[in-house]
């Protein structure tokens, strides 16, 4: 029997997820899996990796008819989304009425209200009794200027980042000794003098709400995990120290990350980030209700998270099967992330007929 999973447009890990699923199929020939993938942009380097590819409509009003037509015509059994997850969760009942299993990272819309707002997330974790980085919402430049002069976290260096956002965009560490040219010559260090930052935000036309936090020395953990209806089946932590990442499956940071994901009843492939404080204890930073950009790195441990996720969603493996498998498969590993290139296919040999998309425009 052929099982079909559709990996819809995601963020930075869509390609690695497909590679993981295809690799699982090769190594588990008794479970043939067919991969479909789609994107709204001509991302041929992603689309070419699946057995079949589709072009997603950019018009949100065409989204549901598009999903319905593809699921019905090709017999899709499971859908993984990595972008616009809130919209898909809002339409879960309609989508699953098509006879497909939908994975958004959550099981209810309210979970995204917590996960997508870093201050709301901190409050929710505190309410659950879980250690989380102290966070203060800042809604205007004058309030930020006051807090930088009268720190709410005495003895700690301060940092900010947008209340909502991904990839660490907008993060800045305040440093009284930072060179004024540092943000030009070394922007990757993300260090800035408080007065420089205040001057910049005061002259900006709009103010993006920020979260003010004490800076934590680390190390930082990025924990990728697979959950089923709020229960962690397996988790792999990537301890980041300099240019190296250490793959682990035990320890306080991983236990904390799992407790966080389970408290929010997360579902599917998600990621939780922690960072150690000055006392060497991990604190929660945030949860991403989607596969992380580095989920592909975890395969160096011998555990194929995208493959296991797919097998579970397609009914090929039970939750207990996965727990038993991972117990024998995981091996600690040290990795270094490198920049690689791939050949960009000018033409897609796996593209389904354009007429399928034209019907729903």
C-alpha positions as a printed Julia matrix, in Angstrom:
361×3 Matrix{Float64}:
   0.0    0.0     0.0
   1.32   3.43   -0.95
   1.31   6.11    1.75
   1.37   9.75    0.72
   2.44  12.78    2.74
   2.31  16.4     1.6
   4.95  18.81    2.96
   3.56  22.26    2.3
   5.49  25.52    2.14
   7.61  25.96    5.22
  10.4   28.15    6.4
  14.04  27.05    6.42
  13.77  23.28    6.85
  11.34  22.15    4.16
  14.11  20.62    2.03
  15.74  18.8     4.95
  12.4   17.36    6.04
  11.83  15.86    2.6
  15.36  14.45    2.56
  14.66  12.86    5.95
  11.41  11.29    4.79
  12.97   9.98    1.59
  15.91   8.61    3.57
  13.55   6.81    5.92
  11.77   5.27    2.93
  15.05   3.98    1.51
  16.11   2.48    4.82
  12.67   1.01    5.54
  11.62  -0.51    2.23
   8.73  -2.36    3.81
   7.05   1.01    4.24
   6.91   2.78    0.84
   6.15   6.48    1.27
   5.45   8.96   -1.51
   6.34  12.6    -0.84
   4.51  15.59   -2.26
   5.72  19.12   -1.66
   4.55  22.6    -2.59
   5.66  26.2    -2.5
   4.25  29.54   -3.58
   7.6   30.61   -5.05
   9.78  28.92   -7.73
  11.96  27.19   -5.13
  13.08  24.4    -7.43
  15.89  23.37   -5.08
  13.14  22.41   -2.6
  10.45  21.22   -4.98
  12.78  18.89   -6.87
  13.55  16.79   -3.78
  10.07  15.23   -3.47
   8.49  12.61   -5.69
   5.91  15.17   -6.84
   5.73  18.96   -6.59
   2.99  21.57   -6.71
   2.74  25.33   -6.94
   0.72  26.82   -4.08
  -1.67  29.7    -4.79
  -0.71  33.03   -3.24
  -4.32  34.11   -2.8
  -5.52  33.04    0.65
  -9.06  32.62   -0.69
  -7.78  29.92   -3.05
  -6.04  27.96   -0.32
  -8.9   25.72    0.79
 -10.1   24.8    -2.73
  -6.48  24.04   -3.64
  -6.01  21.73   -0.65
  -9.32  20.0    -1.28
  -8.58  19.34   -4.95
  -5.09  17.94   -4.31
  -6.11  15.71   -1.39
  -9.02  14.25   -3.33
  -7.2   13.76   -6.63
  -3.98  12.24   -5.29
  -5.16  10.47   -2.17
  -2.98  12.42    0.27
  -3.05  10.85    3.74
  -1.15  13.43    5.81
  -0.24  17.12    5.55
   2.6   18.92    7.35
   2.51  22.71    7.3
   5.38  24.99    8.28
   4.02  28.42    7.43
   0.69  30.13    8.14
   0.2   27.44   10.78
  -2.43  29.49   12.61
  -4.62  29.62    9.49
  -4.41  25.87    9.03
  -5.27  25.25   12.67
  -8.27  27.55   12.3
  -9.42  25.38    9.39
  -8.49  22.0    10.89
 -12.05  20.68   10.9
 -12.58  21.46    7.22
  -9.24  20.01    6.18
  -9.47  16.81    8.2
 -13.02  16.31    6.9
 -11.27  15.47    3.63
  -9.9   12.33    5.29
  -6.37  13.66    5.82
  -4.28  13.99    8.98
  -3.2   17.61    9.53
  -0.13  18.65   11.54
   0.27  22.33   12.44
   2.42  22.08   15.57
  -0.57  22.57   17.88
  -4.08  21.29   18.43
  -5.85  24.59   19.11
  -5.48  28.17   17.9
  -4.93  29.58   21.38
  -1.58  27.78   21.57
  -0.25  30.09   18.86
  -1.33  33.11   20.93
   1.17  31.94   23.54
   3.96  30.67   21.31
   3.99  33.61   18.89
   4.35  36.25   21.62
   7.53  35.97   23.7
   6.11  37.84   26.69
   2.9   35.8    26.72
   5.06  32.69   26.46
   7.12  33.71   29.5
   3.98  34.34   31.54
   2.47  31.0    30.53
   5.61  29.1    31.47
   5.8   30.88   34.83
   2.21  29.86   35.46
   3.24  26.25   34.8
   6.08  26.54   37.28
   8.77  26.22   34.6
  11.94  28.37   34.72
  11.88  30.96   31.95
  13.95  34.03   31.13
  12.36  37.11   32.79
  10.69  39.21   30.1
   9.23  42.71   30.03
   7.15  44.06   27.15
   8.22  47.49   25.91
   5.77  49.38   23.72
   7.55  52.7    23.15
  10.99  54.28   23.0
  10.6   56.42   26.14
   9.79  53.38   28.27
  12.79  51.55   26.88
  15.05  54.53   27.61
  13.83  54.6    31.21
  14.32  50.86   31.72
  17.85  50.99   30.33
  18.73  53.67   32.91
  16.86  52.0    35.79
  17.35  48.32   35.0
  14.63  45.94   36.2
  17.33  43.26   36.3
  20.13  44.71   38.48
  23.54  43.16   37.92
  22.65  41.72   34.52
  23.47  42.92   31.05
  20.35  43.69   29.04
  19.19  42.65   25.6
  16.12  43.09   23.42
  14.37  41.4    20.56
  10.94  41.83   18.93
   7.98  40.37   20.8
   7.16  38.42   17.65
   9.69  37.19   15.12
  11.9   34.35   13.95
  15.55  33.53   13.23
  16.77  35.82   16.02
  16.06  38.84   13.82
  16.12  42.1    15.76
  18.17  40.79   18.69
  20.58  43.29   20.24
  22.82  43.1    23.3
  23.37  46.44   25.02
  27.04  47.14   25.68
  28.28  50.45   27.08
  31.74  49.68   25.72
  30.7   48.73   22.2
  32.42  50.72   19.48
  30.11  53.16   17.73
  31.18  51.63   14.41
  30.6   48.1    15.66
  27.12  47.8    14.14
  28.7   48.66   10.78
  31.94  46.69   10.93
  30.72  43.73   12.98
  26.9   43.54   12.75
  27.03  39.79   13.38
  28.06  40.47   17.0
  24.68  42.16   17.62
  26.18  44.57   20.19
  25.17  48.22   20.45
  25.47  51.12   22.84
  22.17  51.9    24.6
  22.21  55.54   23.46
  22.73  54.48   19.84
  19.76  52.16   19.97
  17.51  54.72   21.67
  18.43  57.37   19.1
  17.62  54.95   16.28
  14.2   53.9    17.61
  13.22  57.49   18.5
  13.83  58.63   14.95
  11.98  55.67   13.45
   8.47  56.26   12.12
   7.13  53.23   13.99
   8.12  51.34   17.13
   8.12  47.57   17.02
   7.08  46.13   20.43
  10.1   44.64   22.15
  10.85  42.22   24.94
  13.55  43.36   27.37
  15.49  40.54   29.05
  18.63  39.9    31.05
  21.4   38.46   28.9
  22.2   34.83   29.71
  25.77  33.5    29.26
  24.73  30.08   27.94
  25.29  27.57   26.56
  22.18  27.61   24.4
  20.22  24.47   23.57
  17.97  24.05   20.55
  15.82  21.0    21.22
  14.08  19.33   18.3
  11.34  16.92   19.26
   8.49  14.8    18.01
   5.22  14.91   19.91
   1.92  13.16   19.47
  -1.07  15.04   20.92
   1.04  16.69   23.61
   3.22  13.71   24.5
   6.94  13.8    23.68
   8.03  10.66   21.83
  11.65  11.66   21.34
  13.82  14.74   21.68
  17.32  15.64   20.54
  19.11  18.68   21.9
  21.76  20.63   20.03
  24.08  22.3    22.54
  25.64  25.27   20.76
  29.15  26.29   21.75
  31.03  28.41   19.28
  31.1   26.85   15.83
  30.22  23.39   17.13
  26.93  21.77   18.08
  26.74  18.74   20.35
  23.84  16.34   19.9
  22.43  15.06   23.19
  19.25  13.33   24.35
  19.57  13.71   28.12
  20.07  16.5    30.62
  18.3   19.36   32.38
  17.88  21.53   29.28
  16.23  18.73   27.3
  13.96  17.79   30.2
  12.9   21.43   30.54
  12.24  21.75   26.8
  10.07  18.62   26.84
   8.1   19.88   29.83
   7.49  23.15   27.98
   6.2   21.45   24.81
   3.97  19.09   26.78
   2.54  21.94   28.86
   1.32  23.55   25.62
   0.07  20.23   24.21
   2.23  20.7    21.12
   1.92  18.22   18.27
   4.28  17.02   15.57
   7.81  18.33   14.96
   8.5   21.37   17.16
  11.52  23.12   18.64
  12.21  24.63   22.06
  15.16  26.86   22.88
  16.8   27.24   26.27
  19.85  29.06   27.59
  21.79  28.65   30.83
  21.88  31.49   33.36
  24.85  32.6    35.46
  24.12  29.77   37.91
  24.42  27.17   35.17
  20.69  26.38   35.09
  18.68  26.29   31.85
  15.87  28.78   31.32
  13.26  28.68   28.58
  13.65  31.2    25.76
  10.9   30.28   23.3
   9.02  27.52   21.52
   8.62  27.24   17.76
   5.54  25.24   16.79
   7.2   24.04   13.61
  10.34  22.14   12.6
  13.5   24.13   13.25
  15.94  25.21   10.59
  18.49  22.79   12.05
  16.31  19.7    12.31
  18.3   18.04    9.54
  21.43  18.16   11.71
  19.88  15.75   14.2
  20.17  12.9    11.68
  23.88  12.75   12.56
  22.75  11.14   15.82
  21.26   8.2    13.94
  17.7    9.37   14.64
  15.63  10.49   11.66
  13.0   12.77   13.18
  11.22  13.65    9.89
  11.1    9.96    8.95
   9.73   8.88   12.31
   7.18  11.7    12.26
   5.94  10.62    8.84
   5.76   6.95    9.76
   3.72   7.81   12.85
   1.32  10.11   10.99
   0.78   7.51    8.28
   0.08   4.76   10.81
   3.24   2.8    10.04
   4.67   3.13   13.55
   2.99   3.56   16.91
   4.2    5.92   19.61
   5.65   2.94   21.5
   7.43   1.76   18.34
   9.16   5.12   18.03
  10.26   5.21   21.67
  11.78   1.74   21.33
  13.52   2.55   18.05
  15.1    5.75   19.3
  16.42   4.01   22.42
  18.63   1.89   20.15
  19.35   4.42   17.4
  20.63   7.52   19.2
  24.37   8.13   19.31
  25.91  11.38   20.63
  27.59  13.38   17.9
  29.47  16.63   17.36
  28.69  18.62   14.24
  29.86  21.78   12.55
  27.45  23.67   10.33
  28.89  24.47    6.91
  27.64  26.55    4.01
  26.93  24.32    1.04
  25.45  24.89   -2.38
  23.26  22.77   -4.6
  22.52  22.84   -8.29
  19.32  24.73   -9.06
  17.1   22.77  -11.46
  15.86  25.06  -14.22
  13.04  22.63  -14.93
  11.04  20.4   -12.59
  10.61  16.83  -13.76
   8.24  16.04  -10.9
   5.78  18.93  -11.29
   2.14  17.99  -11.47
   0.1   19.47  -14.3
  -0.48  23.24  -13.94
  -4.17  22.66  -14.66
  -4.6   21.4   -11.11
  -3.73  24.86   -9.82
  -5.66  26.71  -12.48
  -8.88  25.08  -11.31
  -8.75  26.86   -7.95
  -7.55  30.32   -8.92
